[in-house]
Amino acid sequence: MEVKLWNDKREREMYDNFADLYAIVKATEKLEKAYVRDIISSAEYEPECLKLIAQFKTLTSSLKDTIPSVERFVDTYKMDCPAAINRLITSGVPATVEHRSAVSASTNTSAAIVAECVQHFITAMDTLKLNMIAVDQVHPVLSDLFASLHKLSILPPEFEGTTKMREWIGKLSKMGAADELTDQQARQLHFDLDSSYNLFMAMLAPDQSG
């Protein structure tokens, strides 16, 4: 005898979404373990991780009324996926980006990477000036900037701009894709971007003059 978990189409869709979320968290946990154990390379890991993070953000945004806390969802279903929770919620970016192992910044590409960083800084600031303040508008441009800064070997590991972008990405990762920054948050983010950009250019000045 077949046992139905749902009574109508809407309920069925809810359970389908639960199943999708469960699958994404489990897949992320497996991916993280495979990367840590060196079963897959950085080149294989990063695009898969980015895809899972994007799917997670889209799904959790649509489920925010049904599942206000993903951590509680994980506990309820006894999933035991600490690595996935860290990657999807706390970090919000792949480990390769976080730990600067995705791309080796050789000296012959540093000029191109500097140009890339400048472009991403300007794009991020323009995004806010155009009042594009939804999480799914801001998160991608900050992630691009964060990834570019990490490629640049001439920057110190704890460069203020990198640290601030990591903090902002962490904040945005805990919000839904359709959520918007408040006026105060948008103003603070623009200030952080502007000060980080000025610091970035000041650090490059001695290098470029020599």
HELIX and SHEET records of a PDB file:
HELIX    1   1 LYS A    9  VAL A   36  1                                  28    
HELIX    2   2 SER A   42  SER A   62  1                                  21    
HELIX    3   3 VAL A   70  THR A   76  1                                   7    
HELIX    4   4 PRO A   82  ILE A   85  1                                   4    
HELIX    5   5 ASN A   86  SER A   91  3                                   6    
HELIX    6   6 ALA A   95  GLU A   98  1                                   4    
HELIX    7   7 THR A  107  THR A  109  5                                   3    
HELIX    8   8 SER A  110  LYS A  129  1                                  20    
HELIX    9   9 VAL A  135  LYS A  151  1                                  17    
HELIX   10  10 GLU A  160  SER A  173  1                                  14    
HELIX   11  11 ASP A  183  SER A  209  1                                  27    
END                                                                             
